[in-house]
């Protein structure tokens, strides 16, 4: 990459960089990394909306976006421009401050969580030891944006959608938390990088094998957490019009829309890191491929491939299953997922203590 930059520019930049104090260099470097990751996530979210329409269109025998730009690739930008120029209508009797703050409470945690996501073995914004707790804390904050959006609107439809969504998020948040306890026991650390390194060695070392029930609970709970089909009861059009954001328009609605897809990408990334080895290659233990091979070497490519697979599963579920009834969703969360995670955590603890079965190498 540096070969593409003229030498005189590099010389001036290095001379300027050397003048800066270590603290300033640290702040400038981290700021650049934050901006880079944020822009990449936003662009990923934009094109995720495009690929969703293409994938579901293919599954349903339709073409999908094909008018704006080649192959319809300009459709996400057309959507952004349309939402930017639309008027933001604030209901007359709403709480204006909370009405405008609620979308930010939904999008900011989804973006801030990427601070501890290890993209490669060395590329992470904040390599903190309590990364898992940081993830749990921020993913739980998003519910406040949903509740405030429904309440501040002063609309019965929006408030009903907010209450349904909040109850659903709380139910599945508990199941997700218990599932991550199993990951913590297996990885022996709260650091997401250490959890990923604990899965080095190929597919046989990934946590998806010994923690398969927790993997299923975590991913399905993630689908419910993001209000995606078939768990999108907060947007039951036949019952509550459009859920908690029924009164939002323009950029305010666009932020809720962006938050939903950002959370979808985030859940896919976290699932990949916790259960599928993150940046690790599935062929890492295959010695017959040679000492250094693109298939064996870990890197961001593998993490991106795993994230893309789980995003595709989100689309697949939406195109396949009808919307569940609210009582079915709550029963699944409280009466199935939470007991399953508790039982499996006990089983894992016993196996790790006895040093038998696939848990013999996980106790530590």
C-alpha positions as CSV (number, residue, x, y, z in Angstrom):
1,X,0.0,0.0,0.0
2,X,2.9,2.4,0.8
3,X,4.2,1.9,-2.7
4,X,1.2,3.6,-4.1
5,X,1.9,6.8,-2.1
6,X,4.5,9.2,-3.5
7,X,7.8,9.3,-1.7
8,X,7.7,13.0,-0.9
9,X,4.3,12.6,0.8
10,X,5.6,9.7,2.9
11,X,8.6,11.7,3.9
12,X,6.6,14.6,5.0
13,X,4.1,12.4,6.9
14,X,6.9,10.6,8.7
15,X,8.6,13.8,9.7
16,X,5.3,15.1,11.0
17,X,4.7,11.8,12.8
18,X,8.0,11.9,14.6
19,X,7.3,15.3,16.0
20,X,4.2,14.1,17.8
21,X,4.3,13.0,21.4
22,X,3.6,9.3,22.1
23,X,0.2,10.1,23.5
24,X,-0.7,12.1,20.4
25,X,0.5,9.3,18.2
26,X,-1.7,6.9,20.2
27,X,-4.8,9.1,19.9
28,X,-4.3,9.8,16.2
29,X,-3.7,6.1,15.4
30,X,-6.8,5.0,17.4
31,X,-9.0,7.7,15.9
32,X,-8.0,6.7,12.4
33,X,-8.7,3.0,13.3
34,X,-12.1,3.9,14.8
35,X,-13.1,5.9,11.8
36,X,-11.9,3.2,9.4
37,X,-13.8,0.4,11.2
38,X,-17.0,2.5,11.6
39,X,-17.0,3.4,7.9
40,X,-16.5,-0.2,6.9
41,X,-19.3,-1.4,9.2
42,X,-21.7,1.3,7.8
43,X,-20.8,0.3,4.2
44,X,-21.3,-3.4,5.1
45,X,-24.7,-2.6,6.5
46,X,-25.7,-0.6,3.4
47,X,-24.8,-3.5,1.0
48,X,-26.3,-6.0,3.4
49,X,-29.7,-4.5,2.6
50,X,-28.9,-5.0,-1.1
51,X,-27.9,-8.6,-0.8
52,X,-30.9,-9.4,1.4
53,X,-33.2,-8.2,-1.4
54,X,-31.2,-10.1,-4.0
55,X,-31.0,-13.4,-1.9
56,X,-34.7,-13.4,-1.0
57,X,-35.6,-12.4,-4.5
58,X,-33.7,-15.4,-5.8
59,X,-35.4,-17.7,-3.3
60,X,-38.8,-16.4,-4.3
61,X,-38.1,-16.4,-8.1
62,X,-37.8,-12.6,-8.4
63,X,-35.0,-10.4,-9.8
64,X,-34.5,-8.0,-6.9
65,X,-32.9,-4.5,-7.3
66,X,-31.7,-4.1,-10.9
67,X,-32.4,-0.5,-11.9
68,X,-30.0,1.8,-10.0
69,X,-26.5,1.2,-11.2
70,X,-25.0,-2.0,-12.7
71,X,-26.8,-5.0,-11.2
72,X,-28.6,-2.6,-8.9
73,X,-25.5,-2.0,-6.8
74,X,-26.5,1.7,-6.4
75,X,-29.7,0.9,-4.7
76,X,-28.4,1.3,-1.1
77,X,-27.1,4.8,-2.0
78,X,-30.5,5.7,-3.6
79,X,-32.2,4.6,-0.4
80,X,-29.9,6.7,1.7
81,X,-30.5,9.8,-0.4
82,X,-34.2,9.3,-0.3
83,X,-34.3,9.0,3.5
84,X,-32.0,12.0,3.9
85,X,-34.2,14.4,1.9
86,X,-37.5,13.2,3.5
87,X,-38.9,15.4,6.3
88,X,-38.6,14.3,9.9
89,X,-42.1,14.6,11.4
90,X,-42.1,14.9,15.2
91,X,-45.6,14.2,16.7
92,X,-47.0,17.3,18.4
93,X,-47.6,15.7,21.9
94,X,-44.4,13.6,21.9
95,X,-41.3,14.2,24.1
96,X,-39.2,15.8,21.5
97,X,-35.8,15.3,23.2
98,X,-36.4,11.5,23.8
99,X,-38.0,11.1,20.4
100,X,-34.8,12.3,18.8
101,X,-32.4,10.6,21.2
102,X,-34.0,7.1,21.0
103,X,-32.6,6.3,17.5
104,X,-29.1,7.1,18.7
105,X,-29.5,4.8,21.7
106,X,-30.1,2.0,19.2
107,X,-27.3,2.6,16.8
108,X,-24.4,3.8,19.1
109,X,-24.1,0.5,21.1
110,X,-24.2,-1.5,17.8
111,X,-21.2,0.5,16.5
112,X,-19.4,0.9,19.8
113,X,-19.2,-2.9,20.4
114,X,-16.8,-3.2,17.4
115,X,-14.2,-1.6,19.6
116,X,-13.4,-5.0,21.2
117,X,-14.0,-7.2,18.1
118,X,-10.6,-8.7,17.1
119,X,-10.6,-8.5,13.3
120,X,-7.2,-10.3,13.1
121,X,-4.6,-11.5,15.5
122,X,-3.2,-8.0,15.8
123,X,-6.0,-5.7,14.6
124,X,-8.3,-4.6,17.3
125,X,-9.3,-1.2,18.5
126,X,-9.3,-1.9,22.3
127,X,-7.7,-5.2,23.4
128,X,-9.2,-5.2,26.9
129,X,-9.4,-8.1,29.2
130,X,-13.1,-7.5,30.0
131,X,-14.1,-7.6,26.4
132,X,-16.9,-10.1,27.0
133,X,-18.4,-8.0,29.8
134,X,-18.2,-5.0,27.5
135,X,-20.1,-6.8,24.8
136,X,-22.8,-7.9,27.2
137,X,-23.2,-4.4,28.6
138,X,-23.5,-2.7,25.2
139,X,-25.8,-5.2,23.6
140,X,-28.1,-4.8,26.6
141,X,-28.3,-1.0,26.1
142,X,-30.1,-1.2,22.8
143,X,-33.4,-2.1,24.5
144,X,-33.5,1.5,26.0
145,X,-33.7,2.9,22.5
146,X,-36.6,0.7,21.7
147,X,-38.5,1.5,24.9
148,X,-37.9,5.3,24.6
149,X,-38.9,5.3,21.0
150,X,-42.3,3.8,21.8
151,X,-42.9,5.8,24.9
152,X,-41.7,9.3,23.7
153,X,-43.9,9.0,20.6
154,X,-47.1,9.2,22.8
155,X,-48.7,6.7,20.5
156,X,-50.5,3.6,21.7
157,X,-49.4,1.5,18.7
158,X,-45.8,2.5,19.1
159,X,-45.9,1.9,22.9
160,X,-47.4,-1.6,22.4
161,X,-44.7,-2.5,19.9
162,X,-42.0,-1.2,22.3
163,X,-43.3,-3.3,25.2
164,X,-43.5,-6.4,23.1
165,X,-40.0,-5.9,21.7
166,X,-38.5,-5.1,25.1
167,X,-40.0,-8.2,26.7
168,X,-38.7,-10.3,23.9
169,X,-35.2,-8.7,24.1
170,X,-35.0,-9.2,27.8
171,X,-36.0,-12.9,27.6
172,X,-33.5,-13.8,24.9
173,X,-30.7,-11.6,26.5
174,X,-30.7,-13.9,29.5
175,X,-30.4,-16.9,27.3
176,X,-27.5,-15.3,25.4
177,X,-25.8,-14.4,28.6
178,X,-25.9,-18.0,29.9
179,X,-24.6,-19.2,26.5
180,X,-21.6,-16.9,26.8
181,X,-20.9,-18.3,30.3
182,X,-20.2,-21.6,28.6
183,X,-17.9,-19.8,26.1
184,X,-16.1,-18.2,29.1
185,X,-15.6,-21.6,30.8
186,X,-14.2,-23.0,27.5
187,X,-11.9,-20.1,26.6
188,X,-10.8,-19.4,30.2
189,X,-10.8,-15.6,29.5
190,X,-13.0,-12.6,29.1
191,X,-10.7,-11.3,26.3
192,X,-12.2,-11.9,22.9
193,X,-8.8,-12.3,21.3
194,X,-7.8,-15.0,23.9
195,X,-11.1,-16.8,23.3
196,X,-10.3,-16.8,19.6
197,X,-6.8,-18.1,20.2
198,X,-8.1,-20.8,22.4
199,X,-9.8,-22.3,19.3
200,X,-6.6,-22.4,17.2
201,X,-5.8,-25.7,15.5
202,X,-8.6,-26.2,13.0
203,X,-12.2,-27.1,13.1
204,X,-11.8,-29.8,15.7
205,X,-10.7,-27.2,18.2
206,X,-13.6,-24.8,17.6
207,X,-16.1,-24.3,20.4
208,X,-19.0,-25.2,18.2
209,X,-18.4,-28.9,18.7
210,X,-18.4,-29.1,22.5
211,X,-20.8,-26.2,22.9
212,X,-23.3,-27.1,20.1
213,X,-26.5,-26.5,22.1
214,X,-25.1,-23.1,23.4
215,X,-24.2,-22.2,19.8
216,X,-27.7,-22.8,18.6
217,X,-29.2,-21.0,21.6
218,X,-26.9,-18.0,21.1
219,X,-27.5,-17.6,17.3
220,X,-31.3,-18.1,17.5
221,X,-31.4,-15.7,20.4
222,X,-29.4,-13.2,18.3
223,X,-32.0,-13.5,15.6
224,X,-34.7,-12.7,18.2
225,X,-32.6,-9.9,19.7
226,X,-32.4,-8.1,16.4
227,X,-36.2,-8.4,15.8
228,X,-35.6,-10.3,12.6
229,X,-38.1,-12.7,11.1
230,X,-39.5,-15.0,12.3
231,X,-39.2,-13.2,15.6
232,X,-40.3,-9.7,14.3
233,X,-43.4,-9.5,16.4
234,X,-42.5,-5.9,17.2
235,X,-43.4,-5.1,13.6
236,X,-46.6,-7.2,13.3
237,X,-48.2,-5.1,10.6
238,X,-51.6,-6.7,11.1
239,X,-51.6,-6.0,14.8
240,X,-49.6,-2.9,15.6
241,X,-49.0,-1.2,12.2
242,X,-45.1,-1.0,12.3
243,X,-44.0,-1.4,15.9
244,X,-42.1,1.1,18.0
245,X,-40.9,3.2,15.1
246,X,-44.3,3.7,13.5
247,X,-44.1,7.5,13.9
248,X,-40.5,7.9,12.7
249,X,-39.6,9.2,9.2
250,X,-36.6,10.4,7.3
251,X,-33.2,10.1,8.9
252,X,-34.7,9.1,12.3
253,X,-36.3,6.0,10.7
254,X,-33.1,5.4,8.7
255,X,-31.1,5.2,11.9
256,X,-33.4,2.5,13.3
257,X,-33.1,0.7,10.0
258,X,-29.3,1.0,10.2
259,X,-29.2,-0.2,13.8
260,X,-31.2,-3.4,12.9
261,X,-28.8,-4.4,10.2
262,X,-25.7,-3.3,12.2
263,X,-26.9,-5.6,15.0
264,X,-27.3,-8.4,12.5
265,X,-23.7,-8.0,11.3
266,X,-22.6,-7.7,14.9
267,X,-24.3,-10.9,16.0
268,X,-22.8,-12.7,13.0
269,X,-19.3,-11.5,14.0
270,X,-19.7,-12.5,17.7
271,X,-21.1,-15.9,16.8
272,X,-18.1,-16.4,14.5
273,X,-15.6,-15.4,17.2
274,X,-17.2,-17.3,20.1
275,X,-17.9,-20.6,18.4
276,X,-16.1,-20.7,15.0
277,X,-12.6,-19.5,15.8
278,X,-13.0,-15.9,14.5
279,X,-10.1,-15.2,12.1
280,X,-8.8,-18.9,12.4
281,X,-8.7,-21.1,9.4
282,X,-10.7,-24.3,9.4
283,X,-7.7,-26.0,7.6
284,X,-5.1,-24.9,10.2
285,X,-4.3,-28.5,11.3
286,X,-4.1,-29.9,7.8
287,X,-0.3,-30.4,7.5
288,X,-0.4,-31.9,4.0
289,X,-1.3,-28.5,2.6
290,X,2.2,-27.3,3.4
291,X,3.9,-25.0,5.9
292,X,2.5,-21.7,4.5
293,X,-0.7,-21.9,2.6
294,X,-3.5,-19.4,2.0
295,X,-6.0,-22.0,3.1
296,X,-4.1,-22.7,6.4
297,X,-3.1,-19.1,7.3
298,X,-5.4,-17.3,9.7
299,X,-6.6,-13.8,8.7
300,X,-9.5,-11.4,8.3
301,X,-10.7,-13.3,5.2
302,X,-11.9,-16.2,7.3
303,X,-13.7,-14.0,9.8
304,X,-15.4,-12.1,6.9
305,X,-16.4,-15.5,5.3
306,X,-18.0,-16.7,8.5
307,X,-19.8,-13.4,9.1
308,X,-21.1,-13.6,5.5
309,X,-22.4,-17.1,6.1
310,X,-24.3,-16.1,9.2
311,X,-25.8,-13.1,7.5
312,X,-27.0,-15.4,4.7
313,X,-28.6,-17.6,7.3
314,X,-30.5,-14.5,8.6
315,X,-31.8,-14.0,5.0
316,X,-32.6,-17.7,4.7
317,X,-34.7,-17.7,7.9
318,X,-36.6,-14.7,6.8
319,X,-37.5,-16.2,3.4
320,X,-38.4,-19.6,5.0
321,X,-40.4,-19.2,8.2
322,X,-43.6,-17.4,8.9
323,X,-43.8,-15.0,11.8
324,X,-44.3,-16.8,15.2
325,X,-47.0,-15.9,17.6
326,X,-45.9,-13.8,20.6
327,X,-46.7,-16.5,23.1
328,X,-44.6,-19.0,21.1
329,X,-41.7,-16.7,21.1
330,X,-41.8,-16.0,24.8
331,X,-42.3,-19.7,25.6
332,X,-39.2,-20.6,23.5
333,X,-37.1,-18.0,25.3
334,X,-38.1,-18.6,28.9
335,X,-39.1,-22.3,29.0
336,X,-36.7,-23.8,26.4
337,X,-33.5,-21.7,25.9
338,X,-32.8,-20.7,29.4
339,X,-33.2,-24.3,30.9
340,X,-31.1,-25.7,28.0
341,X,-28.2,-23.3,28.7
342,X,-28.2,-23.9,32.4
343,X,-28.2,-27.6,32.0
344,X,-25.4,-27.5,29.4
345,X,-23.3,-25.2,31.6
346,X,-23.6,-27.8,34.4
347,X,-22.7,-30.6,32.0
348,X,-19.7,-28.7,30.7
349,X,-18.5,-27.9,34.3
350,X,-18.7,-31.6,35.3
351,X,-16.9,-32.8,32.2
352,X,-14.2,-30.1,32.6
353,X,-13.8,-31.1,36.3
354,X,-13.5,-34.8,35.4
355,X,-11.2,-34.2,32.5
356,X,-13.1,-36.5,30.2
357,X,-14.6,-36.2,26.7
358,X,-14.2,-33.1,24.5
359,X,-13.9,-30.9,27.6
360,X,-10.6,-32.4,28.8
361,X,-8.6,-29.8,26.9
362,X,-10.9,-26.9,27.8
363,X,-10.5,-26.9,31.6
364,X,-7.9,-24.7,32.5
